Amino acid sequence: MNNNHDERMAKMTFASVYPHYLTKVEKKGRTKEELHQVIAWLTGFDEKKLQALMDEKATFESFFQQATLNPYAHLIKGVICGIRVEEIENPLTQQVRFLDKLVDELAKGRKMEKILRTG
């Protein structure tokens, strides 16, 4: 993975990607609440904090700097955009891909207790 890609991901705002996450899960019959539950599991952000980060147009870099990453996040495995998330070397890019993967699983109808890994 090249540094350009990592840099682009770091500078992307969470607010610009969030609507895509929401559309993706809602199209598959999942809810905004479920999406927020998944994001909260990974980042520790509640509804208010999430909204604040979107309002201030936080980049993914700033978003994940403020997050308290779930201790079980390393259990998120699989392929996103042809790349295994567990093999991504850049920590920030990996965290963004963890989030993508969770959103994917939600959209694919995976059970919540399977998405929210517990070891």
Secondary structure in CASP SS format (residue, H / E / C, confidence):
PFRMAT SS
TARGET T0000
AUTHOR 0000-0000-0000
METHOD secondary structure of the structure
MODEL  1
M C 1.00
N C 1.00
N H 1.00
N H 1.00
H H 1.00
D H 1.00
E H 1.00
R H 1.00
M H 1.00
A H 1.00
K H 1.00
M C 1.00
T E 1.00
F H 1.00
A H 1.00
S H 1.00
V H 1.00
Y H 1.00
P H 1.00
H H 1.00
Y H 1.00
L H 1.00
T H 1.00
K H 1.00
V H 1.00
E H 1.00
K H 1.00
K C 1.00
G C 1.00
R C 1.00
T C 1.00
K H 1.00
E H 1.00
E H 1.00
L H 1.00
H H 1.00
Q H 1.00
V H 1.00
I H 1.00
A H 1.00
W H 1.00
L H 1.00
T H 1.00
G C 1.00
F C 1.00
D C 1.00
E H 1.00
K H 1.00
K H 1.00
L H 1.00
Q H 1.00
A H 1.00
L H 1.00
M H 1.00
D H 1.00
E C 1.00
K C 1.00
A C 1.00
T E 1.00
F H 1.00
E H 1.00
S H 1.00
F H 1.00
F H 1.00
Q H 1.00
Q H 1.00
A C 1.00
T C 1.00
L C 1.00
N C 1.00
P C 1.00
Y C 1.00
A H 1.00
H H 1.00
L H 1.00
I C 1.00
K C 1.00
G C 1.00
V E 1.00
I E 1.00
C C 1.00
G C 1.00
I E 1.00
R E 1.00
V H 1.00
E H 1.00
E H 1.00
I C 1.00
E C 1.00
N C 1.00
P H 1.00
L H 1.00
T H 1.00
Q H 1.00
Q H 1.00
V H 1.00
R H 1.00
F H 1.00
L H 1.00
D H 1.00
K H 1.00
L H 1.00
V H 1.00
D H 1.00
E H 1.00
L H 1.00
A H 1.00
K C 1.00
G C 1.00
R C 1.00
K C 1.00
M H 1.00
E H 1.00
K H 1.00
I H 1.00
L C 1.00
R C 1.00
T C 1.00
G C 1.00
END
